[in-house]
Amino acid sequence: MRECAKECYLKKVSCANSECRLWIDFEEDKNCTLVAVKKHGPMTLKQIAERHHISVVRAKQILDATLHKIKNVITLVGY
């Protein structure tokens, strides 16, 4: 876990660095994706969508696109 995430997690304060690529607008998880994963472990699409203020359908579309890209990379590399 990054130092900034550790600090927020241990001090129990929300991250103020909205420029961080891991920042999410979700106070319950201290505005940090890493804190959310540490607290909740694997999450459902509904939980992810709630944290990113998108619909479950949109979260599924992003997941599918990501898996498609990973599959293409694996195919090109030859695993």
N, CA, C and O atoms as CSV, one atom per row, in Angstrom:
chain,resi,resn,atom,element,x,y,z
A,1,MET,N,N,0.852,-1.173,0.000
A,1,MET,CA,C,0.000,0.000,0.000
A,1,MET,C,C,0.902,1.242,0.000
A,1,MET,O,O,1.924,1.278,0.685
A,2,ARG,N,N,0.518,2.234,-0.759
A,2,ARG,CA,C,1.284,3.478,-0.814
A,2,ARG,C,C,1.302,4.165,0.542
A,2,ARG,O,O,0.406,3.980,1.365
A,3,GLU,N,N,2.342,4.961,0.755
A,3,GLU,CA,C,2.491,5.674,2.020
A,3,GLU,C,C,1.304,6.590,2.311
A,3,GLU,O,O,0.832,6.652,3.446
A,4,CYS,N,N,0.824,7.298,1.294
A,4,CYS,CA,C,-0.301,8.215,1.517
A,4,CYS,C,C,-1.551,7.447,1.934
A,4,CYS,O,O,-2.314,7.916,2.778
A,5,ALA,N,N,-1.763,6.276,1.350
A,5,ALA,CA,C,-2.928,5.462,1.711
A,5,ALA,C,C,-2.781,4.914,3.127
A,5,ALA,O,O,-3.750,4.878,3.886
A,6,LYS,N,N,-1.568,4.486,3.483
A,6,LYS,CA,C,-1.328,3.996,4.842
A,6,LYS,C,C,-1.610,5.088,5.864
A,6,LYS,O,O,-2.246,4.858,6.893
A,7,GLU,N,N,-1.123,6.275,5.552
A,7,GLU,CA,C,-1.303,7.401,6.462
A,7,GLU,C,C,-2.787,7.698,6.676
A,7,GLU,O,O,-3.231,7.869,7.812
A,8,CYS,N,N,-3.549,7.758,5.592
A,8,CYS,CA,C,-4.985,8.022,5.703
A,8,CYS,C,C,-5.692,6.906,6.466
A,8,CYS,O,O,-6.575,7.167,7.284
A,9,TYR,N,N,-5.299,5.664,6.196
A,9,TYR,CA,C,-5.928,4.510,6.825
A,9,TYR,C,C,-5.654,4.493,8.324
A,9,TYR,O,O,-6.565,4.270,9.121
A,10,LEU,N,N,-4.403,4.726,8.710
A,10,LEU,CA,C,-4.035,4.682,10.119
A,10,LEU,C,C,-4.577,5.872,10.904
A,10,LEU,O,O,-5.006,5.721,12.048
A,11,LYS,N,N,-4.559,7.058,10.287
A,11,LYS,CA,C,-5.056,8.255,10.968
A,11,LYS,C,C,-6.576,8.380,10.901
A,11,LYS,O,O,-7.172,9.230,11.563
A,12,LYS,N,N,-7.195,7.514,10.086
A,12,LYS,CA,C,-8.649,7.513,9.902
A,12,LYS,C,C,-9.167,8.864,9.410
A,12,LYS,O,O,-10.170,9.386,9.896
A,13,VAL,N,N,-8.446,9.411,8.426
A,13,VAL,CA,C,-8.861,10.660,7.793
A,13,VAL,C,C,-8.977,10.426,6.290
A,13,VAL,O,O,-8.291,9.569,5.733
A,14,SER,N,N,-9.829,11.176,5.651
A,14,SER,CA,C,-9.997,11.056,4.204
A,14,SER,C,C,-8.868,11.756,3.474
A,14,SER,O,O,-8.366,12.786,3.923
A,15,CYS,N,N,-8.479,11.196,2.356
A,15,CYS,CA,C,-7.418,11.760,1.534
A,15,CYS,C,C,-7.904,13.059,0.887
A,15,CYS,O,O,-9.026,13.138,0.387
A,16,ALA,N,N,-7.055,14.050,0.906
A,16,ALA,CA,C,-7.413,15.339,0.320
A,16,ALA,C,C,-6.813,15.527,-1.063
A,16,ALA,O,O,-7.119,16.502,-1.749
A,17,ASN,N,N,-5.954,14.591,-1.476
A,17,ASN,CA,C,-5.258,14.714,-2.754
A,17,ASN,C,C,-6.129,14.199,-3.898
A,17,ASN,O,O,-5.995,13.046,-4.310
A,18,SER,N,N,-7.002,15.030,-4.402
A,18,SER,CA,C,-7.901,14.610,-5.483
A,18,SER,C,C,-7.180,14.475,-6.819
A,18,SER,O,O,-7.784,14.027,-7.793
A,19,GLU,N,N,-5.913,14.849,-6.889
A,19,GLU,CA,C,-5.120,14.688,-8.117
A,19,GLU,C,C,-4.539,13.280,-8.236
A,19,GLU,O,O,-4.065,12.903,-9.307
A,20,CYS,N,N,-4.566,12.508,-7.171
A,20,CYS,CA,C,-4.029,11.142,-7.170
A,20,CYS,C,C,-4.880,10.265,-8.084
A,20,CYS,O,O,-6.105,10.381,-8.087
A,21,ARG,N,N,-4.245,9.396,-8.854
A,21,ARG,CA,C,-4.999,8.537,-9.776
A,21,ARG,C,C,-5.826,7.485,-9.051
A,21,ARG,O,O,-6.704,6.874,-9.660
A,22,LEU,N,N,-5.568,7.257,-7.769
A,22,LEU,CA,C,-6.309,6.278,-6.990
A,22,LEU,C,C,-7.407,6.914,-6.133
A,22,LEU,O,O,-8.084,6.218,-5.377
A,23,TRP,N,N,-7.583,8.233,-6.248
A,23,TRP,CA,C,-8.579,8.951,-5.448
A,23,TRP,C,C,-9.977,8.674,-5.986
A,23,TRP,O,O,-10.210,8.704,-7.194
A,24,ILE,N,N,-10.905,8.402,-5.068
A,24,ILE,CA,C,-12.318,8.246,-5.421
A,24,ILE,C,C,-13.137,9.115,-4.479
A,24,ILE,O,O,-12.748,9.333,-3.332
A,25,ASP,N,N,-14.236,9.595,-4.948
A,25,ASP,CA,C,-15.098,10.448,-4.142
A,25,ASP,C,C,-16.023,9.566,-3.308
A,25,ASP,O,O,-17.211,9.436,-3.604
A,26,PHE,N,N,-15.456,8.959,-2.257
A,26,PHE,CA,C,-16.230,8.046,-1.416
A,26,PHE,C,C,-15.657,8.098,-0.004
A,26,PHE,O,O,-14.708,7.386,0.322
A,27,GLU,N,N,-16.247,8.951,0.826
A,27,GLU,CA,C,-15.753,9.218,2.182
A,27,GLU,C,C,-15.610,7.951,3.031
A,27,GLU,O,O,-14.668,7.834,3.814
A,28,GLU,N,N,-16.533,7.011,2.882
A,28,GLU,CA,C,-16.511,5.798,3.702
A,28,GLU,C,C,-15.180,5.055,3.566
A,28,GLU,O,O,-14.713,4.433,4.521
A,29,ASP,N,N,-14.579,5.119,2.396
A,29,ASP,CA,C,-13.307,4.449,2.142
A,29,ASP,C,C,-12.143,5.436,2.105
A,29,ASP,O,O,-11.129,5.186,1.455
A,30,LYS,N,N,-12.293,6.539,2.794
A,30,LYS,CA,C,-11.240,7.561,2.922
A,30,LYS,C,C,-10.802,8.132,1.585
A,30,LYS,O,O,-9.671,8.602,1.457
A,31,ASN,N,N,-11.675,8.100,0.589
A,31,ASN,CA,C,-11.417,8.638,-0.758
A,31,ASN,C,C,-10.251,7.955,-1.461
A,31,ASN,O,O,-9.605,8.562,-2.315
A,32,CYS,N,N,-9.975,6.708,-1.116
A,32,CYS,CA,C,-8.820,6.019,-1.695
A,32,CYS,C,C,-9.203,4.612,-2.157
A,32,CYS,O,O,-9.804,3.843,-1.408
A,33,THR,N,N,-8.854,4.297,-3.377
A,33,THR,CA,C,-9.126,2.971,-3.929
A,33,THR,C,C,-8.400,1.892,-3.134
A,33,THR,O,O,-8.961,0.826,-2.882
A,34,LEU,N,N,-7.160,2.158,-2.737
A,34,LEU,CA,C,-6.382,1.169,-1.991
A,34,LEU,C,C,-7.001,0.877,-0.627
A,34,LEU,O,O,-7.005,-0.271,-0.181
A,35,VAL,N,N,-7.512,1.887,0.024
A,35,VAL,CA,C,-8.178,1.690,1.316
A,35,VAL,C,C,-9.451,0.869,1.113
A,35,VAL,O,O,-9.761,-0.009,1.918
A,36,ALA,N,N,-10.178,1.151,0.049
A,36,ALA,CA,C,-11.408,0.401,-0.242
A,36,ALA,C,C,-11.106,-1.080,-0.430
A,36,ALA,O,O,-11.822,-1.933,0.095
A,37,VAL,N,N,-10.056,-1.387,-1.174
A,37,VAL,CA,C,-9.690,-2.785,-1.414
A,37,VAL,C,C,-9.227,-3.441,-0.118
A,37,VAL,O,O,-9.572,-4.592,0.150
A,38,LYS,N,N,-8.457,-2.726,0.680
A,38,LYS,CA,C,-7.984,-3.280,1.955
A,38,LYS,C,C,-9.152,-3.565,2.900
A,38,LYS,O,O,-9.171,-4.595,3.574
A,39,LYS,N,N,-10.117,-2.660,2.949
A,39,LYS,CA,C,-11.255,-2.830,3.851
A,39,LYS,C,C,-12.219,-3.914,3.395
A,39,LYS,O,O,-12.727,-4.678,4.216
A,40,HIS,N,N,-12.475,-3.988,2.091
A,40,HIS,CA,C,-13.553,-4.840,1.585
A,40,HIS,C,C,-13.096,-6.063,0.805
A,40,HIS,O,O,-13.889,-6.979,0.588
A,41,GLY,N,N,-11.841,-6.102,0.381
A,41,GLY,CA,C,-11.381,-7.212,-0.448
A,41,GLY,C,C,-12.072,-7.168,-1.801
A,41,GLY,O,O,-12.426,-6.090,-2.278
A,42,PRO,N,N,-12.269,-8.325,-2.426
A,42,PRO,CA,C,-12.961,-8.341,-3.715
A,42,PRO,C,C,-14.372,-7.756,-3.571
A,42,PRO,O,O,-15.082,-8.042,-2.607
A,43,MET,N,N,-14.759,-6.932,-4.548
A,43,MET,CA,C,-16.059,-6.266,-4.473
A,43,MET,C,C,-16.925,-6.655,-5.668
A,43,MET,O,O,-16.425,-7.064,-6.717
A,44,THR,N,N,-18.214,-6.517,-5.483
A,44,THR,CA,C,-19.165,-6.775,-6.563
A,44,THR,C,C,-19.179,-5.575,-7.505
A,44,THR,O,O,-18.685,-4.498,-7.170
A,45,LEU,N,N,-19.751,-5.779,-8.681
A,45,LEU,CA,C,-19.901,-4.667,-9.618
A,45,LEU,C,C,-20.743,-3.555,-9.009
A,45,LEU,O,O,-20.499,-2.376,-9.269
A,46,LYS,N,N,-21.722,-3.919,-8.210
A,46,LYS,CA,C,-22.578,-2.923,-7.573
A,46,LYS,C,C,-21.759,-2.049,-6.618
A,46,LYS,O,O,-21.924,-0.829,-6.600
A,47,GLN,N,N,-20.889,-2.660,-5.833
A,47,GLN,CA,C,-20.050,-1.902,-4.905
A,47,GLN,C,C,-19.080,-0.981,-5.649
A,47,GLN,O,O,-18.867,0.163,-5.245
A,48,ILE,N,N,-18.503,-1.478,-6.721
A,48,ILE,CA,C,-17.566,-0.682,-7.516
A,48,ILE,C,C,-18.302,0.497,-8.164
A,48,ILE,O,O,-17.819,1.629,-8.142
A,49,ALA,N,N,-19.463,0.220,-8.734
A,49,ALA,CA,C,-20.246,1.273,-9.385
A,49,ALA,C,C,-20.635,2.360,-8.383
A,49,ALA,O,O,-20.605,3.548,-8.704
A,50,GLU,N,N,-20.995,1.953,-7.185
A,50,GLU,CA,C,-21.373,2.912,-6.140
A,50,GLU,C,C,-20.197,3.837,-5.799
A,50,GLU,O,O,-20.384,5.041,-5.625
A,51,ARG,N,N,-19.018,3.286,-5.707
A,51,ARG,CA,C,-17.841,4.077,-5.347
A,51,ARG,C,C,-17.427,5.046,-6.454
A,51,ARG,O,O,-16.884,6.115,-6.177
A,52,HIS,N,N,-17.682,4.676,-7.690
A,52,HIS,CA,C,-17.268,5.518,-8.815
A,52,HIS,C,C,-18.420,6.326,-9.413
A,52,HIS,O,O,-18.246,7.013,-10.419
A,53,HIS,N,N,-19.578,6.241,-8.798
A,53,HIS,CA,C,-20.756,7.004,-9.223
A,53,HIS,C,C,-21.119,6.727,-10.685
A,53,HIS,O,O,-21.374,7.641,-11.470
A,54,ILE,N,N,-21.133,5.442,-11.017
A,54,ILE,CA,C,-21.550,5.001,-12.353
A,54,ILE,C,C,-22.578,3.885,-12.168
A,54,ILE,O,O,-22.766,3.377,-11.063
A,55,SER,N,N,-23.237,3.516,-13.259
A,55,SER,CA,C,-24.216,2.433,-13.170
A,55,SER,C,C,-23.497,1.081,-13.163
A,55,SER,O,O,-22.339,0.972,-13.565
A,56,VAL,N,N,-24.208,0.067,-12.700
A,56,VAL,CA,C,-23.660,-1.286,-12.700
A,56,VAL,C,C,-23.387,-1.733,-14.133
A,56,VAL,O,O,-22.396,-2.411,-14.402
A,57,VAL,N,N,-24.264,-1.351,-15.040
A,57,VAL,CA,C,-24.082,-1.713,-16.457
A,57,VAL,C,C,-22.782,-1.107,-16.994
A,57,VAL,O,O,-22.029,-1.777,-17.700
A,58,ARG,N,N,-22.522,0.156,-16.660
A,58,ARG,CA,C,-21.287,0.809,-17.123
A,58,ARG,C,C,-20.062,0.137,-16.502
A,58,ARG,O,O,-19.046,-0.031,-17.177
A,59,ALA,N,N,-20.141,-0.244,-15.240
A,59,ALA,CA,C,-19.027,-0.950,-14.599
A,59,ALA,C,C,-18.760,-2.271,-15.324
A,59,ALA,O,O,-17.605,-2.652,-15.518
A,60,LYS,N,N,-19.813,-2.960,-15.718
A,60,LYS,CA,C,-19.673,-4.228,-16.459
A,60,LYS,C,C,-19.044,-3.987,-17.826
A,60,LYS,O,O,-18.209,-4.775,-18.270
A,61,GLN,N,N,-19.437,-2.906,-18.497
A,61,GLN,CA,C,-18.842,-2.580,-19.798
A,61,GLN,C,C,-17.347,-2.328,-19.659
A,61,GLN,O,O,-16.562,-2.783,-20.491
A,62,ILE,N,N,-16.951,-1.612,-18.622
A,62,ILE,CA,C,-15.531,-1.327,-18.398
A,62,ILE,C,C,-14.782,-2.621,-18.087
A,62,ILE,O,O,-13.678,-2.833,-18.589
A,63,LEU,N,N,-15.371,-3.480,-17.269
A,63,LEU,CA,C,-14.765,-4.769,-16.951
A,63,LEU,C,C,-14.577,-5.607,-18.214
A,63,LEU,O,O,-13.502,-6.165,-18.433
A,64,ASP,N,N,-15.603,-5.695,-19.035
A,64,ASP,CA,C,-15.522,-6.480,-20.272
A,64,ASP,C,C,-14.444,-5.942,-21.212
A,64,ASP,O,O,-13.698,-6.717,-21.812
A,65,ALA,N,N,-14.360,-4.622,-21.341
A,65,ALA,CA,C,-13.349,-4.018,-22.207
A,65,ALA,C,C,-11.937,-4.308,-21.681
A,65,ALA,O,O,-11.020,-4.571,-22.458
A,66,THR,N,N,-11.779,-4.259,-20.383
A,66,THR,CA,C,-10.482,-4.536,-19.766
A,66,THR,C,C,-10.080,-5.989,-19.984
A,66,THR,O,O,-8.939,-6.273,-20.348
A,67,LEU,N,N,-11.006,-6.900,-19.764
A,67,LEU,CA,C,-10.717,-8.318,-19.976
A,67,LEU,C,C,-10.381,-8.610,-21.431
A,67,LEU,O,O,-9.522,-9.444,-21.720
A,68,HIS,N,N,-11.060,-7.922,-22.350
A,68,HIS,CA,C,-10.778,-8.078,-23.772
A,68,HIS,C,C,-9.342,-7.626,-24.091
A,68,HIS,O,O,-8.630,-8.295,-24.841
A,69,LYS,N,N,-8.931,-6.506,-23.525
A,69,LYS,CA,C,-7.565,-6.011,-23.742
A,69,LYS,C,C,-6.536,-6.968,-23.172
A,69,LYS,O,O,-5.511,-7.226,-23.803
A,70,ILE,N,N,-6.798,-7.498,-21.983
A,70,ILE,CA,C,-5.867,-8.453,-21.369
A,70,ILE,C,C,-5.757,-9.701,-22.234
A,70,ILE,O,O,-4.659,-10.215,-22.446
A,71,LYS,N,N,-6.881,-10.188,-22.730
A,71,LYS,CA,C,-6.883,-11.373,-23.586
A,71,LYS,C,C,-6.050,-11.129,-24.845
A,71,LYS,O,O,-5.294,-12.002,-25.271
A,72,ASN,N,N,-6.191,-9.939,-25.440
A,72,ASN,CA,C,-5.412,-9.608,-26.633
A,72,ASN,C,C,-3.915,-9.571,-26.342
A,72,ASN,O,O,-3.117,-10.045,-27.151
A,73,VAL,N,N,-3.532,-9.023,-25.211
A,73,VAL,CA,C,-2.120,-8.952,-24.845
A,73,VAL,C,C,-1.569,-10.357,-24.624
A,73,VAL,O,O,-0.473,-10.670,-25.087
A,74,ILE,N,N,-2.312,-11.200,-23.926
A,74,ILE,CA,C,-1.872,-12.558,-23.678
A,74,ILE,C,C,-1.714,-13.327,-24.983
A,74,ILE,O,O,-0.767,-14.096,-25.147
A,75,THR,N,N,-2.633,-13.121,-25.901
A,75,THR,CA,C,-2.562,-13.778,-27.205
A,75,THR,C,C,-1.332,-13.318,-27.987
A,75,THR,O,O,-0.655,-14.134,-28.614
A,76,LEU,N,N,-1.041,-12.020,-27.953
A,76,LEU,CA,C,0.117,-11.487,-28.673
A,76,LEU,C,C,1.428,-11.980,-28.074
A,76,LEU,O,O,2.371,-12.281,-28.805
A,77,VAL,N,N,1.490,-12.062,-26.761
A,77,VAL,CA,C,2.727,-12.491,-26.103
A,77,VAL,C,C,2.909,-13.991,-26.239
A,77,VAL,O,O,4.043,-14.469,-26.267
A,78,GLY,N,N,1.835,-14.738,-26.322
A,78,GLY,CA,C,1.906,-16.169,-26.550
A,78,GLY,C,C,1.892,-17.025,-25.295
A,78,GLY,O,O,2.544,-18.069,-25.253
A,79,TYR,N,N,1.167,-16.604,-24.282
A,79,TYR,CA,C,1.083,-17.415,-23.063
A,79,TYR,C,C,0.243,-18.621,-23.278
A,79,TYR,O,O,0.061,-19.418,-22.358
